Amino acid sequence: NMAYAARGSQVPFTSMQLEFGVPKFLQDVTAYGPKGQVVGTYADFEDETRMIQRAFTEILLEGDSEGKPHLFPNTIYTLREETLKGDYDDDLRLVHELSAKYGSSYFVNMLPKYRGQMANYMGCRTCLQDTWTGDWEQDCLRTGNLAYVTLNLPRIGYQSRDENDVFEYLDNYMDLAVETLMIRRNQGLNCLNNFDILPFLDQKVDGETYYRIQNATLSFGFCGLNEMLLALFGEGIENPDANKFGIKCLEYINARAKSLQEETGLRWSVLQTPAESTAYRFATLDKEQFGDKAILQGDNGANYYTNSSHVPVNSDISFADKVKIEGKYHSLTPGGHIFHAFMGESYSDPDALMSLTNKIARKSDIGFWAYSSAFSFCLHCKTLMKGLSNKCPSCGETADVEWYDRITGYVQQVGHAKSANGGWNAGKRQELIDRRRFEQ
């Protein structure tokens, strides 16, 4: 249980990504055992791989001592073509039992054409893919997402008179982002090499520094694409014409990242900013600066912007259309993305979820997703309830009923209980209420 670790009472943000079996590209790779002795190839350890994944999932299904979910580590399951052919159905069903019970599992889809052999994710959605050097070990291991700066897209919409202005403002803000990210990178280099404050990351492996900062990403994030499109066209991301311009903007940002790679030799990327607080902060600042011109989600005093290139959480479009719209942006955000499948209280059949997973993996460009279902927990009698409840059905408690849901990338307590310490900001709480949930 990582929720009660030390370090100033701060919960470590950890993720664990699991394979259902040994991936094909690793099967013939030499495996080393104790004292560095060759013990075969990774293909020889297929049974052990499956045992580890299964045991991990079984522990998560049990929950903690009170019946609440283990919030950390974020547990991520990798789906490959061979995973979906039937041999792993028992293990897949167990994972979907976890999704139905707690909504805490994540899925990486390795089937889309834009994929290589490996993609490593954190639960917050940030991602490392093997598209930097083409060597999955260099691109995905012993490195990370060093820093990103979030572009306030709605503000660009308010400031722009036409589409040409949009790209001029994007250039200006990306220039500022580049300057900021280079400062961050230089500070990281100093911390790693000069200040002697990162001894774990600075340890040597075969004479090489463990953390390969030269392979770490510097990224452009963004928030509120939907509201920018509304400001420019009067239509949001669900509108086909507005959506085309949204894709054009993301292609433009990606082109800048590619140009920077060629200019600097560094690993530049584009990602969907998680924006747990940014979506609320940007909306609050823009309301102050632009007044009624600002296009905001949520009620007065609890405003927020739609996350990254997501469809608004209260949109009434079909599940299939949401998958289709958001999937177009996953190949354009190689540094990280997520699709939220907000499920209703009745969507608790593991077999139905498993069937849905198969369709998303095979028929869409969604690269990373989770089934997010809200639930409540009575701190008095330890009863777990589906949905957002104000009263415990077992003991009648009303004051100390806590709510849980995925804040953006990871499941977290909302702070609804009277005794709660901390919780979601006002904008995220309003978004929680606004979320439209899909039923079976």
N, C-alpha and C positions, 0 to 999 in steps of 0.2 A: 504494500500500500504506500504509494508515493505522496499521498495527500498530507501526511503529517511528518515530513522530513524537516530537518533543521534548517540552517542558513537564515537566521533572523525570522523564523516562522513563515518564510516565503515558500510557497509550493513550487517545486521545480517543474518547469514546463517541459515535459518529456513526451516523446512519441516512439512507438514501436511498430515497424512495418514488417509484416509476416507474409511469407509465400506459402501456398498450399502444397507445393512440391518443389523439387529442384528445377529451376528454369533451364530450358534447353541450352542456353549459351554458357551455362556453368557446368553442365553434366560431364564434360570431358576435361575440366580443369583439375589439376592435381590438388588433392586435399592433404593437409599436413596435420599430424597428431602430436602427442607429447614429445618433447625434446626435438621438435622440428622434423620428425620422421615422416616419410611419405606413408600414408595409410590407404591410398587408393585415389579415386576421383570423387567429386561431389555426388555423382550419380549413385555411388555406393551408399549414400546416406539419405536416400529418399524416405525410408521408413522413419528415421530419426527426425527428419524435417517435418513430417506429418505429425509425429508425436508431440513435438514442441508446440506447433501451431494449435493442435487440439487441446493440449493441457492448458495453454495460455487462455484460450477461449472459454474453457470450462471454469477456470478461476474467475474470469470476468462475469460469467453468468451467475455465479454464486452471489456476487455483490460483496460489500464489506460486512462487518459484524452486525450492522444494524439493518442490512438489506438495501442500502443505498448503492448506487453504481460506483465503481472505481473510476473517478474522473481522469486520473492520470495513471499510467501513460495513455495518451491518445493511441488507440490501437487501429492499425491500418492494414487492410487485406488486399493483396495484389491479385488482380484477375488477368489471366492470360488465356490464349486460345485453348490450350490444353486443359486449363482449369474447368472449362465449361462443357467438356465432352462427356461427362458422366462419371468418370473415375473418382471424382472428388465430391460427389453430391452429398454424401453424409457429412463431410466437413463443412461444406457450404451451407447446409441446412442448419448446422449448429451455430454458425456465424449469424445466420438470419434470425435464429431464436434470440440471439443477443441484440440484434437490431430491433426486433419486435418488443423486447422487454425493456431495454434502456435507451435505444437509439444512439448508442455510443460508438458503434463500429463505423469505419470509413472504408471506401472502396477505391482502389486505383485501377483504372481501365487501361490496359496495355494493348488493346486491339486497334485503336484508330491509326490511320496511315501516318500521322505526324509523329508517332512513337518510334523510339529506337528499341534497345533491349532492356533499358533500366530507367526508372524514374523514382526517385526517393522523395517522399513527402513528409511534412510535419502536419499535425492536426490543424494548425492555423491556416493551412493551404499552401504555404511556401514550398517550392519544389526545386529539385536539382535533376536535370535530365542529362543523358549521355550524348549531348549534341554540341558540347564545347570543343573537346579534342577528339571525340569519338571513342575514347577509352573510358568505359563505364567506371573503372576504379578511380581514375584521375578526376572524372567529372562528378562522381556521386559520393565518394568516400573521403573522409578526413578534410572536408571543406564545408562551406555553408553559404547561406544568404547573408552577406556581410552587412548590407544596409540598403534601405530604399527610401525614396521620398515620394509622397503622395501628391498628385496633381488634382487640384480642385476644379473638376470639369464644369460644374454648374456656374461657377464664377466666370469662367471663360465664355459660357453662353450668355451671361448677362452683359459682359463687356463687349461682345462682338456685334458688329452691325451686319455681317454677312459671313458666308462660309470661309472666305479668304482670311478674314480677321481671326477666325478660330485657329488656323494653322500658324498665324503670326504670333498669337498669344501662346500657343503650345510651344513654339520655338523659344520664346522668352522665358517661360517657366521651366522648360527643360534645361536651358542654360543655367538657371539658378540651381536646379536640382543637381546638375553635373558638378558645379562648384561645391555644393554642400557634400555630395557623395565623395568627392576626392579628399575633402577635409576629413571626413569620417574614415576613409581608407588609410590616410596617413596617420591618423591617431591609432588605428588598429595596428599598423606596422610598428609604431612606437611602443604600444603596450606589449606587443609580441616580442620585439627584438631589443628594445632599449630600456624599458621601465621595469622589467623583470616582475610583472604582476600577473602573468598568465603561465605559470610553470607547467600546468598540465598540458596545455595546448603547445607549449614550447618544447616538450620532451622530444628526444630524438629517436627516430626509427630508421635504422640502417644509415645513420648520419644525416637524415633529412628531418626537418622540423615536422612534427606530427600534423599540425594544422596547415594545410596548403592554402595560404591566403591568396596566392597568385591565381588560384582556381575559384575563389569565392565570387559571388555575383554582386554587382551594383545595379540596382533596379529602379525603373520608373513604375510607381504604383499609381492608381487613380481611383477616384470616388465619384459617384453621382452621374454616370453617363446618361441615365434615364432623364434626369432633371435638366441636363444640358440640352438634350434633344427637345425636350418640352419647351425650353426657353427659345430655341432657334426655330422650331417648326410647329409648335403647338401640339405635337404628337410625341409620344414616348417610344421606348424601345420595342414595344409590341407592334408598332406601325412599320410595315416593310420598307417604306422609303426612308423614314427616319433611321431605321436600323441599318440600312446600307451606309448612311453617313457615319454612324457609330463605328462600323467596321472599317471604314475609310480612315477614321481618326486613329484607331488602334493600329492599322497598317502603317500609318505615318509615324507613330511612336516607335514601333518595331524597327522601321527603317532608320530612325535616329540611333537606336541601340546598336544596330548592325554597323552603322557608320562609325560609332564610337569604338566598337571592337577593333575595327580596322585602323583607326587613328591611334589608339592607346595600347592595344594589345591586351586589354583587360576584358573581363567577362561581364558584359552589360546585358540586362534582361528586362522584361516587362512582366508585371504581376498584378493580380487583383488585390488591392490592399485589404487586409482583414477589417480595418476601420471600426474596431469595437467602440472607440471613443471618437474617432475622426469624423464619422458620418454625422454625429451629433454636434461636434465642435464646429465643423465647417458650416452646417446649417445655421447654427446660432450666430456665428460671425457674419455670414452673408445676410441674415435677417436684419442685423444691426446696420450693415453698410448699404444694402440695396432695398430695404423696406418691402413694400408690396411687390416689387419686381422679382423678389426671390421666390422660387417655386419649391415648396417644402412638403415633405411627407409628415404626417402626424398632426396632432392638435396644437393649439397655441400654447407655447411654453414647453412643449415636448416634441420639438421638431427634429427631423433627421433627413438625410439623403439616402436614396437607394444605394445599396452596396455595389461598388464597382460596376460591372456590366450585367448585373442581375435584373431580372424582371421584378417590378415592385411586389412586395410580399403580399399585398392585398389584391393583386390582379386576379380577374375572373377567367383568364384564359385556361385552356385545358392543360393537363399535365404533359401531354405529348407536345403541344406547342411551346410550352416552357422549356422542355428539353431541347427542342429544335433551335429556339432563339439563343439560349445561353450556350449551347454546344458550339456555336459558330465562333465564340470568343475564346474557347479553351486552347486552340492552337495558336492564338494570338497573345496568349499570356503564359509563355513557357516557364516563367519564374514562379508561377503558382496560381491556382484557381480552385473554385469549388462550386458544386451544384447542390442546393439545399432542396431535398424532397421533404417538405413539411407534411407529416402524416397525421391524420386524425386519430381519435381514440379507438375507432373501430378497426384501424389498419394494423392488426396485431397477429396476422396469420403468417408464420414464417415461410410457408410454401408460396403464398401470394407475393411476398417480398422477393423471394428467390426467383420467381418467374419474372418479376419486374426488373431485377438485376440483370438477368439474361438479355432482356430486350434493350436496356440502356447500353449494356456493354457491346452488343452486336450491331445495334442499329443507330447509334448516335456517336457524336464526337466528344461527348462528355468524358473528361479525363479523370475527374476526382469528384466523389459525391458521398453524401451521407443521408440516411433516413432519420430525420429529426422529429421526434415525438415528445411533446411536453408531458411532464408528470409531476406529481406532488408527493411530498413525504411528510407525515406527521411526526414531529420531533417528540411528541408526548408518548404515543403508543407504538411508534415505529411502523406505521402502516404505509405502504406504497400504493399510490393511486394514479391511474391514467388521467391525463388532462390537467388543467389548472383548476384546482379545487380550493375553496375558501373554508371548507369545513370537513373534518375527518369523518368518514362514514362509520368508523369503528368506535371511536370514543367521544365524538362530538366536539373535539378541540377546534377552535377557530383562530386563536392568536398565534400559535406556533405551528402553522402548516407552511412548509417551504416549497417553493416552485423550482423546477429545473427545466432547462431547455438549452439548445445550442445557441450561444450568444452570437457568434459568427462562424468560428471555426471549431469550437470545442464546447462540450457540455459544461455548464456552470450553474451554480445556484443563483437565483434571481435576486434574493434579498427580500422576499415577501414576508417571511416569518418575523414576528415582533422581536425575537431575540437575535435576528440575523446581524452579523457584523460585515458590512459592506454589501456589494451587489451591483446590479446593472445601473447604468446612468439613465436619466429620464428619457432620453431619445430611444435607447434600446428597449426600455420597458414599454414605451408606446409601440415600437415596432413589434414586440412580442404580442401585444393585444391585436395588432393589425394583421398578423399573419393568417393567411387563408390556408387551411389544412385540407389535404386531399384524403378522401374516404374511399373505401373499397367499393 
